[in-house]
């Protein structure tokens, strides 16, 4: 029975990997494939055995990672020992999470275990020096953006452009009415209750993000409510994971105490439905910004990390933007307000700027449609085929050796 070990370190990785596991289930040669390691609910729904909790790895930034470092190092040590011992796989797939996965891949590759990595680290944006470690650790890089393969070709690392799975999952044309009906049903309210302007608010999927950026987003919602008096205005917040609901409910209660009429709705998951239903988006930097772009939404990207983390990242970065829509377009097509610029006043004005510029929104939607078409590939199948081919090649070599 072939064995695949894989590790996703956060919800976005879980989202990316689930279609891969689904596609593997459809490949005849992979019948009976045993999949184990670290993953979230979506991967587990596709038959993966998550031996360790993914939440241990779901941290962002240097300062935050230092706090969690003992637990992360302990987990990685246990994982490597398991994979080099009784849990030795035929192939290892690291899904994003490069700070964790590259260290694992390096040890496994030294031991003769083929290593694939799905989602290139952002060497084109910052920490370009990691290409040397990648070359040592990764046998085959599976790239989700088309410009990345040229970088790996120059470094002598085998790579394949597989597209971005979200581009296949998300339709080219949003159906705003249908999404609003689905949300209204979930909230057990009349569908026409969501008539008017909808602002999607996505403060992140990590506790540190909720702590640092969510309060600013809630203040921004208060300002927008004041500035758009007389309009039907709703704010929809998808709650990324159950553990984030408590902190967000506390912020919601505080907002209601300030203005009982403010219309803020928390929805468990449903990020795609919320984005599809929205007119404009206020969003923390991360994979969700690409989701928003694929739904063709005008957005304002924001982010806030501890001062020390920001200084380290600033010194290692060389792109002028952090949001994926801007990176893929090669220019500031949507505003980014980061760190000290991330104030409720500036965020509210940036949101209003979109609402007052319908022509710019039309132009942005055309740009995002072009991006969508470029990223649309059968990603899950392409990654699954790379895994299948690697396992087949390894089995052939082992038979020849015998």
DAQUIFEN-V932516 format. One record per helix or strand of 3 or more residues. SS is the DSSP state (hx for helix, st for strand). FROM is the first residue (numbers start at 1). LEN is the number of residues. Records with the same first field share a line. If there is no record, write none. Layout:
# DAQUIFEN-V932516
SS=FROM-LEN, FROM-LEN
This chain:
# DAQUIFEN-V932516
st=3-6, 34-5, 49-4, 91-5, 114-5, 140-4, 159-3, 197-6, 233-7, 264-5, 280-5, 298-6, 335-4
hx=11-14, 28-3, 41-5, 54-4, 62-23, 98-13, 128-10, 148-8, 165-5, 176-11, 191-4, 207-21, 242-17, 271-7, 287-8, 307-10, 324-6, 339-3, 344-12, 358-18, 379-23
